């Protein structure tokens, strides 16, 4: 059974940086696509960034140039480097593994951007 565990969230001041990690277990990580999503209070969950099994990346317009998604297949981990954080980036961030009839989510990690 696939399990995803996120870490790295927290409280950061505007303009600061955080790096989120999502470690996968119970599967052959390298063959799957990975995504980071976020959900702010009262809003729907939206895609932040995704990375294919081949390393192709995609970003929401709101984070382009500030966030970077990457993966380390040897560690079965996907990362989200977040720079120049803004208060509107505050949300619960969740990772997703998908492909080949697999679609699993992590439990989420809170990111709060506030002075």
N, C-alpha and C positions, 0 to 999 in steps of 0.2 A: 504494500500500500504506500502510495506517495505521501510524503509529509514535507511541508514547507515551514520553515521557521525564520521569521524576520527579526532583525535587530538593528540598532543604530539610531532609533528615533529619540526625540527629546525636545527640550526647550532651547531655542537659539534666538539671538537678536537679529533684527532686520539687517541684511547684508552679510550675514554669516553663512557658514557651510555645515553640512552634515553628509555622512555617507551611510546609506542603508545597505544592509546585506540580507540576502535570502538564501538560506542553505536548504538544499533538497536532499531527501534520502528515500530509499526504497524504489529507485528507478534508474534507468540509464539516462542521466541528465542531458548528455550532449545531443541527443536526437530531438529534443523538444524545444519549442519556442517558449520564451519567458516574457512576462510583462509586469510592469509596475502600474498600479492604479491608485487613485485616492478618492476619498469621500469626505467632504466637509459636512458639518451639521446641517441637516435640512436640505441637502443637495444629493443628486445622484452620484453614483460611482463612475468616475471617468478614467480613461486611459491617460497615463502620464508618458510612458515610454515602453517600447517593446524591442526585443532582440530575437532574431530568428536563430535556428540551429546553426545556420551558416554565418551568423554574425551581422546580418543586415539590421539596421536600427531605424526606429521611427519614433518621432516625438510629437507631443501636443504643441500647438503653436505657442501656448503660454509659457512653456519651459525651454523652448529652443534657445540655444546659446548659453543657458544657465545650468542645465542638468545633463548628465552623461550616464547612459546605461552601458554596462559591460558584463561579461561573464567569464568565469574561470571554470572550464569543464573539468579540470583535474580536481578542483575542490567542490564541484557540484554546487556552485554558488553564483548568484547574479547580484550585481551591485547597482546602486543608483547614487551617483555623486551629485549633490545638490549645492550649487554655489549661488551667491547673490540672492539669498532667500528673502521673500517678501511675506508680509502678514497674510496675503491671500493664498499662500502655499500651505497654510495651516490645514491639516486634515489627518485622517487615518490612512496610512499608506499600506497597501497589500500587494503581495506578489502572486503571480499566477503562472502555472505551468500548463501548457496545452499543446495538442497535436496528437494524431494517431488515436483518436477517441478518448484521450485523456484531457481532463479539465479540472484542475485542483487549485485551491486558494490557501494562502497562509492566513494566520489569525489577525494580522495587521499590527502596525506600530504607529504610535501617535507622534506627529511632528507639529510642534507649536512654534510659530514665529512671532515674537512679541518683545517689545522693549520693557 
